[in-house]
Amino acid sequence: MEDRRLTEKNNIYIEDVVDVKELQTLQDNWAKATDLAFVTVDCNGTPITKQSNFTPFCKRLRELDAFREKCYYCDACGGRKARRIGKAYVYICHAGLIDFAIPIMIKGQYVGAFLAGQVTSTDFADLKKITTQSEDWKDNQELVELYSQVKEVSVEKIEAVAQIICDSYNYSVEREYANKVNAELREKDYKLMKEEKLRIEMEKSLRDIELKALHYQINPHFLFNVLNTIGRLAFFENAKMTEDVVYAFADMMRYILRKSRDPLSPLREELTHVQNYLKIQKIRLGSRLQYSINISEAYYSVKLPFLSLTTLVENSIKYAVENKASGGMVEVNGIEKDGDLCINIIDNGDGMSQSKIVSVLRGDAYKDNEKGSVGLYNINSRLIHYFGNEYALSIESENKPSLGTKVTIKVPLVQE
């Protein structure tokens, strides 16, 4: 029961703090220097290193079912006793050998023990027995012979060695733990720096979009007055197509120039903007452009980055439809999947190579300050910033004539 309680209390484990290979090397070196046997156990007495310099007697004893559990029990009891007193503890094991346990403490928490010894002495009268002594091993002639080979060491020397190792070993473990914590902190700092860099790049790209809009914002009231005047003239002259273009363009300008602190827009507004854009492009391109929009109104309140949908549709028109003499197609559809809304923009152009897709999403053109470099990289950066890496922009293309490209914006249906 005590072992189980100990495990539940622990939140630091020696295997997570210390490199076991380095621990084994340190343990082997101590064994060579002192000519004692060593092994390291975790907080429940389970060995985490191989035995170093174990005596033939103890090796054989642990191979026999009748004595193995008694040896392990002594190890566990020695470690717990050392933990309770907070220092090295020298004791007599069940077979009558002298052992000692050194508690391994990290931030005041017991995580294991360094066990050593397997020697005899003529002056151990003051040492306590860790458990009931085993006598039946003496009936085994092989064990009796091996016991006679056990080295004799004074208790004073054993206690001195135990104290020296206790001081140096716990210092090494604390240092290893501190190095690990510092490494984790450095990793967190690095991630924070990357996130901050992404935020700065995203804000810069957003400013690029705003600058484009500012070209139309010298006097927005004058602009809209002129557009409305043209629209009314077209109405009176019965120029229906001109009227439609003017009013669609006016709606687009209002949307682009609107001032909002929220960088996300409801799908309803984004679709209205896309429809106005496609209406104008349809008048310009005529039969060269066919388009469809199929997204349920149930998703109209879901938010996505401002102007993201229009930018993707614009890309399809520019790189897929305009290059075709006829038969250009752009489709916008939305499907729900695993709690997310996936909006697909599909065209039937010649597609993109995989290397080009990687370069675009990586922002190579944007970082080189090339003209028109905001586009896909900007949308991808904003999606990751607002919703997380799992919402990065997806681009699929076979890079073959007329097989087109599918770009997917994925946003969570439930947003904080």
C-alpha positions in Angstrom: 0.0 0.0 0.0 2.8 2.4 0.8 4.4 1.9 -2.6 1.1 2.7 -4.4 0.6 5.9 -2.3 4.2 6.9 -3.1 3.6 6.6 -6.8 0.4 8.6 -6.7 2.2 11.5 -4.9 5.0 11.7 -7.3 4.9 14.1 -10.2 8.7 14.0 -10.9 10.2 10.7 -12.1 13.9 10.0 -12.1 13.9 8.5 -15.6 12.5 11.8 -16.9 15.1 13.9 -15.2 18.4 11.9 -15.5 19.8 10.2 -18.6 19.8 6.5 -17.6 22.9 5.8 -19.7 24.8 8.6 -17.9 23.5 7.3 -14.6 24.8 3.8 -15.5 28.2 5.2 -16.3 28.3 7.2 -13.0 27.2 4.1 -11.1 29.9 1.9 -12.8 32.6 4.4 -11.9 31.6 4.5 -8.2 31.6 0.7 -8.2 35.2 0.6 -9.6 36.4 3.3 -7.2 35.0 1.8 -4.0 34.9 -1.9 -4.9 31.3 -2.0 -3.7 28.1 -3.2 -5.4 25.7 -0.6 -6.8 22.2 -0.4 -8.3 19.7 2.5 -8.7 16.0 2.0 -8.1 13.0 4.2 -8.6 10.6 5.4 -5.9 9.0 2.0 -5.7 12.2 0.0 -5.5 12.2 -1.1 -9.1 15.8 -1.2 -10.6 16.3 1.4 -13.4 20.0 0.5 -14.0 22.0 -2.7 -14.5 23.8 -4.1 -11.5 27.4 -2.8 -11.0 30.0 -5.1 -9.3 27.4 -7.3 -7.6 28.9 -10.0 -5.6 28.5 -13.6 -6.9 26.7 -14.4 -3.6 24.0 -11.7 -4.2 23.7 -12.4 -7.9 23.0 -16.1 -7.2 20.7 -15.2 -4.3 18.5 -13.1 -6.6 18.4 -15.8 -9.1 16.6 -18.2 -6.7 12.9 -17.8 -6.2 13.1 -18.4 -2.5 15.3 -15.3 -1.9 14.7 -12.9 -4.8 11.7 -11.2 -3.4 13.4 -10.8 0.0 16.3 -9.0 -1.7 13.9 -6.7 -3.5 12.0 -6.0 -0.3 15.3 -5.0 1.4 16.0 -2.6 -1.4 12.6 -1.0 -1.2 12.7 -0.7 2.6 16.3 0.7 2.6 15.2 3.4 0.1 12.1 4.4 2.1 14.1 4.5 5.3 16.7 6.8 3.7 13.9 9.0 2.4 12.4 9.3 5.8 15.7 10.4 7.5 16.8 12.4 4.5 20.3 11.1 4.3 22.3 7.9 3.6 21.1 4.9 5.7 23.4 1.9 6.5 21.7 -1.3 7.4 22.0 -5.1 7.4 20.1 -7.0 4.7 18.1 -10.2 5.2 21.1 -12.3 4.3 23.4 -10.6 6.9 25.3 -8.3 4.5 25.9 -4.6 5.0 24.2 -2.3 2.5 23.4 1.4 2.4 20.7 3.4 0.6 21.0 7.0 -0.6 17.8 8.9 -1.2 17.5 10.7 -4.5 15.7 13.9 -3.9 14.6 16.5 -6.4 13.0 19.7 -5.2 12.3 18.0 -1.9 10.6 15.0 -3.5 11.8 11.5 -3.2 12.2 9.9 -6.7 14.4 6.9 -6.0 17.5 5.5 -4.3 21.1 4.7 -4.9 21.7 1.2 -3.3 25.2 -0.1 -2.5 27.2 -2.4 -0.3 27.1 -6.2 -0.3 30.0 -6.5 2.2 30.6 -7.9 5.6 32.2 -6.4 8.7 33.3 -7.4 12.2 32.0 -4.2 13.8 28.4 -4.0 12.7 26.8 -4.5 16.1 25.3 -1.0 16.1 23.7 -1.4 12.7 20.0 -2.2 12.4 18.5 -5.1 10.5 16.2 -3.9 7.7 14.0 -7.1 8.0 13.9 -10.5 9.5 17.0 -12.4 8.8 17.1 -15.4 6.4 18.8 -18.5 7.7 17.7 -21.1 5.2 20.2 -20.0 2.6 22.9 -21.5 4.8 21.6 -24.9 3.9 22.7 -24.3 0.3 26.4 -25.3 0.0 26.9 -23.2 -3.1 25.6 -20.0 -1.3 27.7 -20.7 1.7 30.8 -21.0 -0.5 29.9 -17.7 -2.3 29.2 -16.0 1.0 32.7 -16.8 2.2 34.1 -14.8 -0.7 32.3 -11.6 0.3 34.7 -8.8 1.0 35.0 -7.4 4.6 34.9 -3.6 5.0 34.8 -1.5 8.2 31.5 0.1 9.0 33.3 3.4 9.4 34.6 3.3 5.8 31.1 2.3 4.5 29.5 5.2 6.3 32.1 7.6 4.9 31.7 6.4 1.4 27.9 6.6 1.8 28.0 10.2 2.9 30.4 11.3 0.1 28.3 9.6 -2.6 25.1 11.1 -1.0 26.4 14.6 -1.3 27.9 14.3 -4.8 25.2 12.2 -6.3 22.2 14.4 -5.3 24.1 17.4 -6.5 24.5 15.7 -9.9 20.8 14.8 -10.0 19.7 18.4 -9.0 22.0 19.8 -11.7 20.6 17.4 -14.3 17.1 18.4 -13.3 18.0 22.1 -13.5 19.5 21.6 -16.9 16.3 19.9 -18.1 14.1 22.6 -16.8 16.2 25.3 -18.4 16.2 23.4 -21.7 12.4 23.3 -21.5 12.2 27.0 -20.7 14.5 27.8 -23.7 12.2 25.7 -25.9 9.1 27.6 -24.7 10.9 30.9 -25.3 11.8 29.8 -28.8 8.2 28.9 -29.5 7.0 32.2 -28.1 9.5 34.0 -30.4 8.2 32.1 -33.4 4.6 33.0 -32.5 5.5 36.6 -32.0 7.3 36.6 -35.4 4.2 35.1 -37.0 2.0 37.7 -35.4 4.3 40.6 -36.6 4.3 39.1 -40.2 0.5 38.7 -40.1 0.0 42.3 -38.9 2.3 43.5 -41.7 0.4 41.6 -44.3 -2.9 43.0 -42.9 -1.5 46.5 -43.3 -0.7 45.7 -46.9 -4.3 44.9 -47.5 -5.4 48.1 -45.7 -3.0 50.1 -47.9 -4.7 48.7 -51.0 -8.0 49.8 -49.6 -6.7 53.3 -48.8 -6.1 54.0 -52.5 -9.9 54.2 -52.6 -10.3 56.1 -49.4 -9.1 59.6 -50.2 -12.7 60.8 -50.1 -15.0 57.8 -49.7 -18.2 60.0 -49.5 -17.3 61.6 -52.9 -16.6 58.1 -54.3 -19.9 56.7 -53.3 -21.8 59.8 -54.4 -20.2 59.4 -57.9 -21.1 55.7 -58.0 -24.7 56.3 -57.0 -25.0 59.1 -59.6 -23.7 56.7 -62.3 -26.0 54.0 -61.1 -29.0 56.4 -61.3 -28.0 57.5 -64.8 -27.7 53.9 -65.9 -31.2 53.3 -64.5 -32.8 56.2 -66.4 -31.0 55.2 -69.6 -32.2 51.6 -69.1 -28.6 50.3 -69.0 -29.3 47.4 -66.7 -25.9 45.8 -67.0 -24.1 49.0 -66.2 -26.4 49.6 -63.2 -25.7 46.1 -61.8 -21.9 46.6 -62.1 -21.9 50.0 -60.4 -24.0 48.9 -57.5 -22.1 45.7 -57.1 -18.8 47.6 -57.1 -20.2 50.2 -54.6 -21.2 47.4 -52.2 -17.7 45.9 -52.6 -16.1 49.2 -51.8 -18.3 49.7 -48.7 -17.3 46.3 -47.5 -13.5 46.8 -48.1 -13.5 50.2 -46.5 -15.5 49.4 -43.5 -13.8 49.9 -40.2 -14.0 47.1 -37.7 -11.9 46.0 -34.8 -12.9 42.5 -35.5 -10.5 40.9 -38.0 -13.0 38.1 -38.6 -16.1 38.4 -40.7 -19.3 36.3 -40.7 -19.6 34.0 -43.7 -22.8 35.8 -44.7 -20.8 39.1 -45.4 -17.9 37.3 -47.1 -20.3 35.5 -49.4 -22.1 38.7 -50.3 -18.8 40.3 -51.2 -17.8 37.2 -53.3 -21.1 37.3 -55.1 -20.6 41.0 -56.0 -17.1 40.2 -57.2 -18.3 37.3 -59.3 -21.2 39.3 -60.7 -18.7 41.9 -62.1 -16.3 39.3 -63.4 -19.2 37.5 -65.1 -20.1 40.7 -67.0 -16.5 41.2 -67.9 -15.7 37.6 -69.0 -19.1 36.6 -70.2 -19.4 32.9 -71.2 -15.7 32.3 -70.3 -16.8 32.2 -66.7 -19.3 29.9 -65.0 -19.6 29.8 -61.2 -21.7 28.4 -58.4 -22.0 29.0 -54.7 -23.5 26.2 -52.6 -23.2 26.8 -48.8 -26.1 26.2 -46.4 -27.5 29.3 -44.6 -27.1 27.4 -41.4 -23.4 28.3 -41.5 -23.8 32.0 -42.3 -22.8 33.1 -38.8 -19.5 31.2 -38.8 -16.6 33.6 -38.9 -13.5 33.5 -41.1 -10.6 36.0 -41.8 -11.7 39.2 -43.5 -11.6 39.1 -47.3 -10.1 35.6 -47.3 -12.8 34.0 -49.4 -12.7 36.8 -52.0 -8.9 36.5 -52.3 -9.1 32.8 -53.1 -11.9 33.3 -55.7 -9.9 36.2 -57.2 -6.9 33.8 -57.5 -9.0 31.3 -59.3 -10.3 33.9 -61.8 -6.8 35.2 -62.4 -4.8 32.0 -62.7 -7.5 29.5 -64.0 -10.3 31.3 -65.8 -8.5 34.2 -67.5 -6.1 31.7 -69.1 -8.9 29.8 -70.8 -10.5 30.8 -74.1 -13.7 29.2 -72.8 -15.1 26.9 -70.2 -13.7 28.5 -67.1 -15.3 27.3 -63.9 -15.2 28.4 -60.2 -17.2 26.6 -57.5 -17.6 27.6 -53.9 -19.1 25.0 -51.6 -19.2 24.3 -47.9 -19.4 21.0 -45.9 -19.4 20.3 -42.2 -16.7 17.8 -41.0 -15.8 16.8 -37.4 -17.1 20.1 -35.9 -15.5 22.3 -38.5 -16.8 24.1 -41.6 -14.7 23.3 -44.7 -15.2 25.9 -47.5 -13.8 24.7 -50.8 -12.9 27.0 -53.7 -12.5 24.8 -56.8 -11.5 25.8 -60.3 -10.7 23.9 -63.5 -7.4 25.5 -64.4 -4.0 23.9 -65.0 -3.2 23.6 -61.3 0.0 24.1 -59.3 3.0 21.9 -58.7 3.6 20.6 -55.2 6.8 22.6 -54.9 4.8 25.8 -55.8 2.2 25.0 -53.2 4.9 24.5 -50.5 6.6 27.8 -51.6 3.3 29.7 -51.5 2.3 28.5 -48.1 5.8 29.1 -46.8 5.5 32.7 -47.9 8.7 32.7 -50.1 7.3 35.4 -52.4 5.9 37.4 -49.5 9.3 37.3 -47.7 11.1 38.5 -50.9 8.6 41.5 -51.1 7.4 40.4 -54.5 4.4 42.1 -56.0 1.1 40.4 -55.0 2.8 38.3 -52.3 0.1 38.7 -49.7 -2.6 36.3 -51.0 -2.5 32.7 -50.0 0.3 33.1 -47.4 -1.6 35.9 -45.7 -4.8 33.8 -45.4 -2.8 30.8 -44.2 -1.0 32.9 -41.6 -4.3 34.4 -40.3 -6.0 31.0 -40.1 -3.2 29.6 -38.1 -3.0 32.7 -35.8 -6.7 32.8 -35.0 -7.6 29.1 -34.9 -4.4 27.0 -34.6 -2.0 25.0 -36.8 -4.7 22.4 -37.5 -6.6 25.0 -39.4 -3.8 25.8 -41.9 -4.9 26.4 -45.5 -5.1 23.3 -47.6 -4.3 23.3 -51.4 -4.8 20.2 -53.6 -3.8 20.1 -57.2 -2.7 17.4 -59.7 -0.9 20.1 -61.8 -2.4 18.8 -65.1 -4.4 20.8 -67.7 -8.0 21.4 -66.7 -7.8 19.2 -63.6 -7.7 22.4 -61.5 -7.0 23.3 -57.9 -9.0 22.9 -54.7 -8.2 25.3 -51.9 -9.9 24.7 -48.6 -10.5 27.1 -45.7 -11.3 25.2 -42.5 -12.7 27.1 -39.5 -14.3 25.8 -36.3 -18.1 25.9 -36.1 -17.8 26.9 -32.4 -15.6 29.9 -31.9 -14.5 31.6 -28.7 
